[in-house]
C-alpha cells in the first residue's frame, strides 16, 4: 500500500527530494504521493521532519 501525506505537511519538499522514483509532487496545499508510482520503500517517511507521512 502506498504512503500518504497528512495535513501535518509543511511543504518543505524534503520528501520529494529523497523519493527514488519521483512519486512525490507539490499539490495545491501540501505535497502528494502518486500511489501508482510509489514503491513503498519508506524513504519519504524517514525523511519527513514533521512525521506527516505514513503507510496508507
mmCIF file of the C-alpha atoms, coordinates in Angstrom:
data_MODEL
# 
_entry.id   MODEL 
# 
loop_
_atom_site.group_PDB 
_atom_site.id 
_atom_site.type_symbol 
_atom_site.label_atom_id 
_atom_site.label_alt_id 
_atom_site.label_comp_id 
_atom_site.label_asym_id 
_atom_site.label_entity_id 
_atom_site.label_seq_id 
_atom_site.pdbx_PDB_ins_code 
_atom_site.Cartn_x 
_atom_site.Cartn_y 
_atom_site.Cartn_z 
_atom_site.occupancy 
_atom_site.B_iso_or_equiv 
_atom_site.pdbx_formal_charge 
_atom_site.auth_seq_id 
_atom_site.auth_comp_id 
_atom_site.auth_asym_id 
_atom_site.auth_atom_id 
_atom_site.pdbx_PDB_model_num 
ATOM 1  C CA . UNK A 1 1  ? 0.000  0.000  0.000  1.00 0.00 ? 1  UNK A CA 1 
ATOM 2  C CA . UNK A 1 2  ? 1.359  3.412  -0.940 1.00 0.00 ? 2  UNK A CA 1 
ATOM 3  C CA . UNK A 1 3  ? 2.400  6.001  1.599  1.00 0.00 ? 3  UNK A CA 1 
ATOM 4  C CA . UNK A 1 4  ? 0.210  9.070  2.196  1.00 0.00 ? 4  UNK A CA 1 
ATOM 5  C CA . UNK A 1 5  ? 0.905  12.594 3.415  1.00 0.00 ? 5  UNK A CA 1 
ATOM 6  C CA . UNK A 1 6  ? -1.291 14.053 6.157  1.00 0.00 ? 6  UNK A CA 1 
ATOM 7  C CA . UNK A 1 7  ? -2.324 17.631 6.877  1.00 0.00 ? 7  UNK A CA 1 
ATOM 8  C CA . UNK A 1 8  ? 0.752  17.932 9.109  1.00 0.00 ? 8  UNK A CA 1 
ATOM 9  C CA . UNK A 1 9  ? 2.762  18.529 5.911  1.00 0.00 ? 9  UNK A CA 1 
ATOM 10 C CA . UNK A 1 10 ? 4.524  21.918 5.935  1.00 0.00 ? 10 UNK A CA 1 
ATOM 11 C CA . UNK A 1 11 ? 5.521  21.706 2.241  1.00 0.00 ? 11 UNK A CA 1 
ATOM 12 C CA . UNK A 1 12 ? 9.260  21.694 2.939  1.00 0.00 ? 12 UNK A CA 1 
ATOM 13 C CA . UNK A 1 13 ? 9.945  19.370 -0.013 1.00 0.00 ? 13 UNK A CA 1 
ATOM 14 C CA . UNK A 1 14 ? 12.420 17.102 1.778  1.00 0.00 ? 14 UNK A CA 1 
ATOM 15 C CA . UNK A 1 15 ? 10.351 14.021 0.914  1.00 0.00 ? 15 UNK A CA 1 
ATOM 16 C CA . UNK A 1 16 ? 10.200 14.830 -2.795 1.00 0.00 ? 16 UNK A CA 1 
ATOM 17 C CA . UNK A 1 17 ? 13.947 15.326 -2.942 1.00 0.00 ? 17 UNK A CA 1 
ATOM 18 C CA . UNK A 1 18 ? 14.587 11.876 -1.433 1.00 0.00 ? 18 UNK A CA 1 
ATOM 19 C CA . UNK A 1 19 ? 11.986 9.800  -3.314 1.00 0.00 ? 19 UNK A CA 1 
ATOM 20 C CA . UNK A 1 20 ? 13.895 7.349  -5.568 1.00 0.00 ? 20 UNK A CA 1 
ATOM 21 C CA . UNK A 1 21 ? 11.039 7.063  -8.089 1.00 0.00 ? 21 UNK A CA 1 
ATOM 22 C CA . UNK A 1 22 ? 9.828  10.705 -8.096 1.00 0.00 ? 22 UNK A CA 1 
ATOM 23 C CA . UNK A 1 23 ? 6.376  9.723  -6.801 1.00 0.00 ? 23 UNK A CA 1 
ATOM 24 C CA . UNK A 1 24 ? 6.007  12.908 -4.732 1.00 0.00 ? 24 UNK A CA 1 
ATOM 25 C CA . UNK A 1 25 ? 4.979  16.260 -6.138 1.00 0.00 ? 25 UNK A CA 1 
ATOM 26 C CA . UNK A 1 26 ? 3.779  19.597 -4.844 1.00 0.00 ? 26 UNK A CA 1 
ATOM 27 C CA . UNK A 1 27 ? -0.002 19.754 -4.597 1.00 0.00 ? 27 UNK A CA 1 
ATOM 28 C CA . UNK A 1 28 ? -2.281 22.730 -4.018 1.00 0.00 ? 28 UNK A CA 1 
ATOM 29 C CA . UNK A 1 29 ? -1.846 22.948 -0.255 1.00 0.00 ? 29 UNK A CA 1 
ATOM 30 C CA . UNK A 1 30 ? 0.760  20.251 0.501  1.00 0.00 ? 30 UNK A CA 1 
ATOM 31 C CA . UNK A 1 31 ? 2.868  17.595 -1.163 1.00 0.00 ? 31 UNK A CA 1 
ATOM 32 C CA . UNK A 1 32 ? 1.128  14.477 -2.519 1.00 0.00 ? 32 UNK A CA 1 
ATOM 33 C CA . UNK A 1 33 ? 2.249  10.929 -3.317 1.00 0.00 ? 33 UNK A CA 1 
ATOM 34 C CA . UNK A 1 34 ? 1.229  9.223  -6.548 1.00 0.00 ? 34 UNK A CA 1 
ATOM 35 C CA . UNK A 1 35 ? 0.072  5.798  -5.323 1.00 0.00 ? 35 UNK A CA 1 
ATOM 36 C CA . UNK A 1 36 ? 0.663  4.183  -8.715 1.00 0.00 ? 36 UNK A CA 1 
ATOM 37 C CA . UNK A 1 37 ? 4.321  5.261  -8.755 1.00 0.00 ? 37 UNK A CA 1 
ATOM 38 C CA . UNK A 1 38 ? 5.131  4.722  -5.056 1.00 0.00 ? 38 UNK A CA 1 
ATOM 39 C CA . UNK A 1 39 ? 7.218  1.596  -4.396 1.00 0.00 ? 39 UNK A CA 1 
ATOM 40 C CA . UNK A 1 40 ? 6.561  1.550  -0.621 1.00 0.00 ? 40 UNK A CA 1 
ATOM 41 C CA . UNK A 1 41 ? 10.222 1.986  0.300  1.00 0.00 ? 41 UNK A CA 1 
ATOM 42 C CA . UNK A 1 42 ? 9.553  4.325  3.250  1.00 0.00 ? 42 UNK A CA 1 
ATOM 43 C CA . UNK A 1 43 ? 12.347 6.751  2.439  1.00 0.00 ? 43 UNK A CA 1 
ATOM 44 C CA . UNK A 1 44 ? 9.924  9.680  2.446  1.00 0.00 ? 44 UNK A CA 1 
ATOM 45 C CA . UNK A 1 45 ? 8.535  8.811  5.881  1.00 0.00 ? 45 UNK A CA 1 
ATOM 46 C CA . UNK A 1 46 ? 12.028 8.586  7.338  1.00 0.00 ? 46 UNK A CA 1 
ATOM 47 C CA . UNK A 1 47 ? 12.917 11.968 5.849  1.00 0.00 ? 47 UNK A CA 1 
ATOM 48 C CA . UNK A 1 48 ? 9.814  13.947 6.870  1.00 0.00 ? 48 UNK A CA 1 
ATOM 49 C CA . UNK A 1 49 ? 10.656 16.363 9.728  1.00 0.00 ? 49 UNK A CA 1 
ATOM 50 C CA . UNK A 1 50 ? 7.023  16.614 10.890 1.00 0.00 ? 50 UNK A CA 1 
ATOM 51 C CA . UNK A 1 51 ? 6.129  12.916 10.685 1.00 0.00 ? 51 UNK A CA 1 
ATOM 52 C CA . UNK A 1 52 ? 3.375  13.717 8.179  1.00 0.00 ? 52 UNK A CA 1 
ATOM 53 C CA . UNK A 1 53 ? 3.967  10.613 6.046  1.00 0.00 ? 53 UNK A CA 1 
ATOM 54 C CA . UNK A 1 54 ? 2.668  7.158  6.905  1.00 0.00 ? 54 UNK A CA 1 
ATOM 55 C CA . UNK A 1 55 ? 1.606  3.961  5.197  1.00 0.00 ? 55 UNK A CA 1 
ATOM 56 C CA . UNK A 1 56 ? -1.825 4.458  3.677  1.00 0.00 ? 56 UNK A CA 1 
# 
